Amino acid sequence: MDGLLPVDVDIADVDFSEEPSNTFIAGEDQITGVNDGLEAITQTVHIILTTRRYNYQIYSGNFGVTFDDLIGADKDYVRAAFPERVKDAFSVDDRIINAQNFVFDFQGDRAFITFDVVTVYGTINTEVQL
């Protein structure tokens, strides 16, 4: 089994380059092109936050969010659980650094939550309604 791994490779000789984060632009009924950077990660954030985990066979069990039990739940429970659920959902994408600055607005049985998503391309302000 000799010769399977490179020998005497100097780390200074290795070229580390960032791969593009090209993402198809999803329109109403069709793919309309390709985007990259902040526009691509904004679309990814939206898809992650609107995909119910374990609900679609095309996604692994690590993709999406679990918010169902938060709908109509106690406000303190929502305040405690929501940020961790979002951070867990974003952990599948290494372009997303953090989710922070959560602001909760409860109106009756509904919760409107705004927060910042810090990415390698910049910060995105987003909102989720439960």
C-alpha positions as CSV (number, residue, x, y, z in Angstrom):
1,M,0.0,0.0,0.0
2,D,3.0,2.3,-0.4
3,G,2.5,5.4,-2.5
4,L,-1.1,6.2,-1.5
5,L,-0.2,9.4,0.4
6,P,2.2,12.1,-0.7
7,V,5.6,12.0,1.1
8,D,7.8,15.0,1.9
9,V,5.1,17.7,1.1
10,D,6.0,21.1,2.5
11,I,2.9,22.9,3.7
12,A,4.3,26.1,2.2
13,D,3.9,24.5,-1.2
14,V,0.2,23.8,-0.8
15,D,-2.1,26.3,-2.5
16,F,-5.1,27.0,-0.3
17,S,-7.8,28.7,-2.4
18,E,-11.4,29.6,-1.4
19,E,-14.0,27.8,-3.5
20,P,-16.8,30.0,-4.9
21,S,-20.1,29.7,-3.1
22,N,-22.1,29.7,-6.3
23,T,-25.8,29.1,-5.7
24,F,-28.7,28.9,-8.2
25,I,-31.0,31.8,-8.0
26,A,-34.4,30.3,-7.2
27,G,-37.3,32.3,-8.8
28,E,-41.0,31.7,-8.4
29,D,-41.2,28.9,-11.0
30,Q,-37.7,28.5,-12.3
31,I,-33.9,28.8,-11.8
32,T,-33.0,32.3,-13.1
33,G,-29.2,32.2,-12.9
34,V,-26.3,31.8,-10.5
35,N,-25.2,34.1,-7.7
36,D,-22.3,34.2,-5.2
37,G,-21.3,36.0,-2.1
38,L,-23.8,37.8,0.1
39,E,-26.6,37.3,-2.3
40,A,-26.0,33.5,-2.3
41,I,-25.7,33.2,1.5
42,T,-28.9,35.4,1.9
43,Q,-30.8,32.9,-0.2
44,T,-29.3,30.0,1.8
45,V,-30.3,31.6,5.1
46,H,-33.9,31.9,3.9
47,I,-33.9,28.3,2.7
48,I,-32.5,27.0,6.0
49,L,-35.1,29.0,8.0
50,T,-38.0,27.9,5.9
51,T,-37.2,24.2,5.7
52,R,-38.6,21.9,8.4
53,R,-35.9,19.5,9.5
54,Y,-36.6,15.8,8.8
55,N,-39.5,16.7,6.5
56,Y,-37.8,16.4,3.0
57,Q,-35.9,13.4,1.7
58,I,-33.7,15.6,-0.4
59,Y,-32.1,17.2,2.7
60,S,-30.1,15.3,5.3
61,G,-31.3,15.2,8.9
62,N,-28.9,18.1,9.7
63,F,-30.6,20.6,7.3
64,G,-33.4,22.9,8.3
65,V,-35.0,24.0,11.6
66,T,-37.3,22.6,14.2
67,F,-39.7,25.3,15.3
68,D,-43.0,23.4,15.5
69,D,-42.9,23.1,19.3
70,L,-42.2,26.8,19.7
71,I,-45.4,27.9,18.0
72,G,-47.8,29.1,20.8
73,A,-45.2,28.1,23.5
74,D,-44.4,30.0,26.6
75,K,-42.6,33.3,25.8
76,D,-39.6,32.5,28.1
77,Y,-39.2,29.1,26.5
78,V,-39.3,30.6,23.0
79,R,-36.7,33.3,24.0
80,A,-34.4,30.5,25.4
81,A,-34.8,27.9,22.7
82,F,-35.1,29.9,19.5
83,P,-31.5,31.3,19.3
84,E,-30.0,27.8,19.9
85,R,-32.2,26.2,17.2
86,V,-31.2,28.9,14.7
87,K,-27.5,28.5,15.5
88,D,-27.8,24.7,15.2
89,A,-29.5,25.0,11.8
90,F,-26.8,27.4,10.6
91,S,-24.0,25.1,11.7
92,V,-24.2,23.1,8.4
93,D,-22.9,26.1,6.5
94,D,-19.3,27.2,7.2
95,R,-20.0,30.6,5.5
96,I,-22.3,31.5,8.5
97,I,-20.3,32.7,11.5
98,N,-23.0,33.5,14.0
99,A,-26.6,34.5,14.7
100,Q,-27.0,37.4,17.2
101,N,-29.0,40.4,18.4
102,F,-32.3,38.5,18.7
103,V,-35.3,40.8,19.3
104,F,-38.6,39.1,20.2
105,D,-42.0,40.8,19.7
106,F,-44.9,38.8,20.9
107,Q,-48.4,39.7,19.6
108,G,-51.1,37.3,20.9
109,D,-50.1,33.8,20.0
110,R,-47.6,35.0,17.4
111,A,-43.9,35.7,17.8
112,F,-42.0,38.0,15.4
113,I,-38.2,37.5,15.9
114,T,-35.6,39.6,14.2
115,F,-31.9,38.9,14.3
116,D,-28.6,39.4,12.5
117,V,-26.9,36.6,10.7
118,V,-23.1,37.2,10.6
119,T,-21.5,35.6,7.5
120,V,-18.1,35.7,5.9
121,Y,-19.6,38.1,3.3
122,G,-21.3,40.5,5.7
123,T,-24.3,40.7,8.1
124,I,-27.8,39.9,7.1
125,N,-30.8,41.1,9.1
126,T,-33.7,38.6,9.0
127,E,-37.0,38.0,10.5
128,V,-38.9,34.8,11.4
129,Q,-42.6,34.6,12.4
130,L,-43.8,31.8,14.6
